Amino acid sequence: MLTVKILGSGCANCKKLEAVAREAATSAGLEAEIVKVTDMKAMLAYDLLSTPGLVINDKLVCSGRIPTQAEVRQWMAA
């Protein structure tokens, strides 16, 4: 199972990123645990420069923007 973390304060972009990640996992037929990380110290552990951030299996794959579903599916499959 994939572990997907959404790094951010809970703003609109963070919620949008969570929705994109959930849809990408579902459409790819992957089981993913989605975790929201709002603690600043926990976010900084991932070298996050700007929010929202997307972490898949403890690797920061995207920050500061909302990726497309296709991008997220590609990262999940890697």
CNS distance restraints for C-alpha pairs under 8 A (distance, minus, plus):
assign (resid   1 and name CA) (resid  30 and name CA) 7.54 0.50 0.50
assign (resid   1 and name CA) (resid  31 and name CA) 5.42 0.50 0.50
assign (resid   1 and name CA) (resid  32 and name CA) 5.58 0.50 0.50
assign (resid   1 and name CA) (resid  33 and name CA) 7.19 0.50 0.50
assign (resid   2 and name CA) (resid  30 and name CA) 7.71 0.50 0.50
assign (resid   2 and name CA) (resid  31 and name CA) 6.42 0.50 0.50
assign (resid   2 and name CA) (resid  32 and name CA) 4.56 0.50 0.50
assign (resid   2 and name CA) (resid  33 and name CA) 6.17 0.50 0.50
assign (resid   2 and name CA) (resid  56 and name CA) 6.99 0.50 0.50
assign (resid   2 and name CA) (resid  57 and name CA) 6.14 0.50 0.50
assign (resid   2 and name CA) (resid  76 and name CA) 7.54 0.50 0.50
assign (resid   3 and name CA) (resid  32 and name CA) 5.74 0.50 0.50
assign (resid   3 and name CA) (resid  33 and name CA) 4.96 0.50 0.50
assign (resid   3 and name CA) (resid  34 and name CA) 6.34 0.50 0.50
assign (resid   3 and name CA) (resid  35 and name CA) 7.51 0.50 0.50
assign (resid   3 and name CA) (resid  56 and name CA) 5.83 0.50 0.50
assign (resid   3 and name CA) (resid  57 and name CA) 5.04 0.50 0.50
assign (resid   3 and name CA) (resid  58 and name CA) 7.54 0.50 0.50
assign (resid   4 and name CA) (resid  21 and name CA) 7.86 0.50 0.50
assign (resid   4 and name CA) (resid  32 and name CA) 6.55 0.50 0.50
assign (resid   4 and name CA) (resid  33 and name CA) 5.94 0.50 0.50
assign (resid   4 and name CA) (resid  34 and name CA) 4.86 0.50 0.50
assign (resid   4 and name CA) (resid  35 and name CA) 6.14 0.50 0.50
assign (resid   4 and name CA) (resid  54 and name CA) 7.18 0.50 0.50
assign (resid   4 and name CA) (resid  55 and name CA) 5.63 0.50 0.50
assign (resid   4 and name CA) (resid  56 and name CA) 4.63 0.50 0.50
assign (resid   4 and name CA) (resid  57 and name CA) 6.34 0.50 0.50
assign (resid   4 and name CA) (resid  58 and name CA) 7.95 0.50 0.50
assign (resid   5 and name CA) (resid  34 and name CA) 5.82 0.50 0.50
assign (resid   5 and name CA) (resid  35 and name CA) 4.70 0.50 0.50
assign (resid   5 and name CA) (resid  36 and name CA) 5.68 0.50 0.50
assign (resid   5 and name CA) (resid  37 and name CA) 6.56 0.50 0.50
assign (resid   5 and name CA) (resid  53 and name CA) 7.96 0.50 0.50
assign (resid   5 and name CA) (resid  54 and name CA) 5.89 0.50 0.50
assign (resid   5 and name CA) (resid  55 and name CA) 4.90 0.50 0.50
assign (resid   5 and name CA) (resid  56 and name CA) 6.46 0.50 0.50
assign (resid   5 and name CA) (resid  58 and name CA) 7.99 0.50 0.50
assign (resid   6 and name CA) (resid  14 and name CA) 6.84 0.50 0.50
assign (resid   6 and name CA) (resid  17 and name CA) 7.29 0.50 0.50
assign (resid   6 and name CA) (resid  18 and name CA) 6.39 0.50 0.50
assign (resid   6 and name CA) (resid  34 and name CA) 7.41 0.50 0.50
assign (resid   6 and name CA) (resid  35 and name CA) 6.23 0.50 0.50
assign (resid   6 and name CA) (resid  36 and name CA) 4.85 0.50 0.50
assign (resid   6 and name CA) (resid  37 and name CA) 5.91 0.50 0.50
assign (resid   6 and name CA) (resid  52 and name CA) 6.97 0.50 0.50
assign (resid   6 and name CA) (resid  53 and name CA) 5.81 0.50 0.50
assign (resid   6 and name CA) (resid  54 and name CA) 5.09 0.50 0.50
assign (resid   6 and name CA) (resid  55 and name CA) 6.53 0.50 0.50
assign (resid   7 and name CA) (resid  14 and name CA) 7.34 0.50 0.50
assign (resid   7 and name CA) (resid  36 and name CA) 6.26 0.50 0.50
assign (resid   7 and name CA) (resid  37 and name CA) 4.88 0.50 0.50
assign (resid   7 and name CA) (resid  38 and name CA) 6.19 0.50 0.50
assign (resid   7 and name CA) (resid  43 and name CA) 6.08 0.50 0.50
assign (resid   7 and name CA) (resid  51 and name CA) 6.61 0.50 0.50
assign (resid   7 and name CA) (resid  52 and name CA) 5.59 0.50 0.50
assign (resid   7 and name CA) (resid  53 and name CA) 4.64 0.50 0.50
assign (resid   7 and name CA) (resid  54 and name CA) 6.24 0.50 0.50
assign (resid   7 and name CA) (resid  55 and name CA) 7.58 0.50 0.50
assign (resid   8 and name CA) (resid  14 and name CA) 5.89 0.50 0.50
assign (resid   8 and name CA) (resid  36 and name CA) 7.64 0.50 0.50
assign (resid   8 and name CA) (resid  37 and name CA) 6.37 0.50 0.50
assign (resid   8 and name CA) (resid  38 and name CA) 5.30 0.50 0.50
assign (resid   8 and name CA) (resid  43 and name CA) 7.62 0.50 0.50
assign (resid   8 and name CA) (resid  51 and name CA) 5.42 0.50 0.50
assign (resid   8 and name CA) (resid  52 and name CA) 5.06 0.50 0.50
assign (resid   8 and name CA) (resid  53 and name CA) 6.57 0.50 0.50
assign (resid   9 and name CA) (resid  14 and name CA) 7.25 0.50 0.50
assign (resid   9 and name CA) (resid  37 and name CA) 7.87 0.50 0.50
assign (resid   9 and name CA) (resid  38 and name CA) 5.07 0.50 0.50
assign (resid   9 and name CA) (resid  39 and name CA) 7.93 0.50 0.50
assign (resid  10 and name CA) (resid  14 and name CA) 5.46 0.50 0.50
assign (resid  10 and name CA) (resid  15 and name CA) 6.48 0.50 0.50
assign (resid  10 and name CA) (resid  38 and name CA) 6.97 0.50 0.50
assign (resid  11 and name CA) (resid  15 and name CA) 6.44 0.50 0.50
assign (resid  12 and name CA) (resid  16 and name CA) 6.16 0.50 0.50
assign (resid  13 and name CA) (resid  17 and name CA) 6.07 0.50 0.50
assign (resid  13 and name CA) (resid  52 and name CA) 6.52 0.50 0.50
assign (resid  13 and name CA) (resid  66 and name CA) 7.16 0.50 0.50
assign (resid  14 and name CA) (resid  18 and name CA) 6.21 0.50 0.50
assign (resid  14 and name CA) (resid  51 and name CA) 7.60 0.50 0.50
assign (resid  14 and name CA) (resid  52 and name CA) 5.35 0.50 0.50
assign (resid  14 and name CA) (resid  53 and name CA) 7.96 0.50 0.50
assign (resid  15 and name CA) (resid  19 and name CA) 6.30 0.50 0.50
assign (resid  16 and name CA) (resid  20 and name CA) 6.29 0.50 0.50
assign (resid  16 and name CA) (resid  66 and name CA) 7.42 0.50 0.50
assign (resid  17 and name CA) (resid  21 and name CA) 6.14 0.50 0.50
assign (resid  17 and name CA) (resid  52 and name CA) 7.32 0.50 0.50
assign (resid  17 and name CA) (resid  54 and name CA) 7.82 0.50 0.50
assign (resid  17 and name CA) (resid  66 and name CA) 5.69 0.50 0.50
assign (resid  17 and name CA) (resid  67 and name CA) 7.51 0.50 0.50
assign (resid  18 and name CA) (resid  22 and name CA) 6.15 0.50 0.50
assign (resid  18 and name CA) (resid  34 and name CA) 7.74 0.50 0.50
assign (resid  19 and name CA) (resid  23 and name CA) 6.15 0.50 0.50
assign (resid  20 and name CA) (resid  24 and name CA) 6.02 0.50 0.50
assign (resid  20 and name CA) (resid  67 and name CA) 7.87 0.50 0.50
assign (resid  20 and name CA) (resid  68 and name CA) 7.22 0.50 0.50
assign (resid  20 and name CA) (resid  69 and name CA) 5.80 0.50 0.50
assign (resid  20 and name CA) (resid  72 and name CA) 7.87 0.50 0.50
assign (resid  21 and name CA) (resid  25 and name CA) 6.21 0.50 0.50
assign (resid  21 and name CA) (resid  69 and name CA) 6.97 0.50 0.50
assign (resid  21 and name CA) (resid  72 and name CA) 6.49 0.50 0.50
assign (resid  22 and name CA) (resid  26 and name CA) 6.18 0.50 0.50
assign (resid  22 and name CA) (resid  32 and name CA) 7.87 0.50 0.50
assign (resid  22 and name CA) (resid  34 and name CA) 7.53 0.50 0.50
assign (resid  23 and name CA) (resid  27 and name CA) 5.95 0.50 0.50
assign (resid  23 and name CA) (resid  69 and name CA) 7.22 0.50 0.50
assign (resid  24 and name CA) (resid  28 and name CA) 6.07 0.50 0.50
assign (resid  24 and name CA) (resid  69 and name CA) 5.16 0.50 0.50
assign (resid  24 and name CA) (resid  70 and name CA) 7.20 0.50 0.50
assign (resid  24 and name CA) (resid  72 and name CA) 6.24 0.50 0.50
assign (resid  24 and name CA) (resid  73 and name CA) 5.43 0.50 0.50
assign (resid  25 and name CA) (resid  29 and name CA) 6.12 0.50 0.50
assign (resid  25 and name CA) (resid  30 and name CA) 5.01 0.50 0.50
assign (resid  25 and name CA) (resid  31 and name CA) 6.63 0.50 0.50
assign (resid  25 and name CA) (resid  32 and name CA) 6.47 0.50 0.50
assign (resid  25 and name CA) (resid  73 and name CA) 6.68 0.50 0.50
assign (resid  25 and name CA) (resid  76 and name CA) 7.62 0.50 0.50
assign (resid  26 and name CA) (resid  30 and name CA) 6.02 0.50 0.50
assign (resid  26 and name CA) (resid  31 and name CA) 7.42 0.50 0.50
assign (resid  28 and name CA) (resid  73 and name CA) 6.58 0.50 0.50
assign (resid  37 and name CA) (resid  42 and name CA) 7.14 0.50 0.50
assign (resid  37 and name CA) (resid  43 and name CA) 6.88 0.50 0.50
assign (resid  38 and name CA) (resid  42 and name CA) 7.74 0.50 0.50
assign (resid  38 and name CA) (resid  43 and name CA) 7.25 0.50 0.50
assign (resid  39 and name CA) (resid  43 and name CA) 6.30 0.50 0.50
assign (resid  40 and name CA) (resid  44 and name CA) 6.18 0.50 0.50
assign (resid  41 and name CA) (resid  45 and name CA) 6.50 0.50 0.50
assign (resid  42 and name CA) (resid  46 and name CA) 7.47 0.50 0.50
assign (resid  43 and name CA) (resid  47 and name CA) 7.42 0.50 0.50
assign (resid  43 and name CA) (resid  48 and name CA) 6.36 0.50 0.50
assign (resid  44 and name CA) (resid  48 and name CA) 5.62 0.50 0.50
assign (resid  46 and name CA) (resid  59 and name CA) 7.65 0.50 0.50
assign (resid  46 and name CA) (resid  60 and name CA) 6.34 0.50 0.50
assign (resid  47 and name CA) (resid  60 and name CA) 7.98 0.50 0.50
assign (resid  48 and name CA) (resid  53 and name CA) 6.82 0.50 0.50
assign (resid  48 and name CA) (resid  60 and name CA) 7.81 0.50 0.50
assign (resid  48 and name CA) (resid  63 and name CA) 6.73 0.50 0.50
assign (resid  49 and name CA) (resid  63 and name CA) 7.01 0.50 0.50
assign (resid  49 and name CA) (resid  64 and name CA) 7.37 0.50 0.50
assign (resid  50 and name CA) (resid  63 and name CA) 5.85 0.50 0.50
assign (resid  50 and name CA) (resid  64 and name CA) 4.68 0.50 0.50
assign (resid  51 and name CA) (resid  63 and name CA) 5.77 0.50 0.50
assign (resid  51 and name CA) (resid  64 and name CA) 4.74 0.50 0.50
assign (resid  51 and name CA) (resid  65 and name CA) 7.37 0.50 0.50
assign (resid  52 and name CA) (resid  63 and name CA) 5.61 0.50 0.50
assign (resid  52 and name CA) (resid  64 and name CA) 5.28 0.50 0.50
assign (resid  52 and name CA) (resid  65 and name CA) 6.42 0.50 0.50
assign (resid  52 and name CA) (resid  66 and name CA) 7.48 0.50 0.50
assign (resid  53 and name CA) (resid  60 and name CA) 7.13 0.50 0.50
assign (resid  53 and name CA) (resid  61 and name CA) 7.80 0.50 0.50
assign (resid  53 and name CA) (resid  62 and name CA) 5.65 0.50 0.50
assign (resid  53 and name CA) (resid  63 and name CA) 4.14 0.50 0.50
assign (resid  53 and name CA) (resid  64 and name CA) 6.37 0.50 0.50
assign (resid  53 and name CA) (resid  65 and name CA) 7.73 0.50 0.50
assign (resid  54 and name CA) (resid  60 and name CA) 5.90 0.50 0.50
assign (resid  54 and name CA) (resid  61 and name CA) 5.88 0.50 0.50
assign (resid  54 and name CA) (resid  62 and name CA) 5.19 0.50 0.50
assign (resid  54 and name CA) (resid  63 and name CA) 6.29 0.50 0.50
assign (resid  55 and name CA) (resid  59 and name CA) 5.17 0.50 0.50
assign (resid  55 and name CA) (resid  60 and name CA) 4.29 0.50 0.50
assign (resid  55 and name CA) (resid  61 and name CA) 5.77 0.50 0.50
assign (resid  55 and name CA) (resid  62 and name CA) 7.27 0.50 0.50
assign (resid  56 and name CA) (resid  60 and name CA) 6.57 0.50 0.50
assign (resid  56 and name CA) (resid  61 and name CA) 6.87 0.50 0.50
assign (resid  56 and name CA) (resid  75 and name CA) 7.55 0.50 0.50
assign (resid  56 and name CA) (resid  76 and name CA) 6.86 0.50 0.50
assign (resid  61 and name CA) (resid  75 and name CA) 7.35 0.50 0.50
assign (resid  62 and name CA) (resid  67 and name CA) 7.37 0.50 0.50
assign (resid  67 and name CA) (resid  71 and name CA) 6.14 0.50 0.50
assign (resid  67 and name CA) (resid  72 and name CA) 6.67 0.50 0.50
assign (resid  68 and name CA) (resid  72 and name CA) 6.42 0.50 0.50
assign (resid  69 and name CA) (resid  73 and name CA) 6.09 0.50 0.50
assign (resid  70 and name CA) (resid  74 and name CA) 6.20 0.50 0.50
assign (resid  71 and name CA) (resid  75 and name CA) 6.32 0.50 0.50
assign (resid  72 and name CA) (resid  76 and name CA) 6.11 0.50 0.50
assign (resid  73 and name CA) (resid  77 and name CA) 6.17 0.50 0.50
assign (resid  74 and name CA) (resid  78 and name CA) 6.36 0.50 0.50
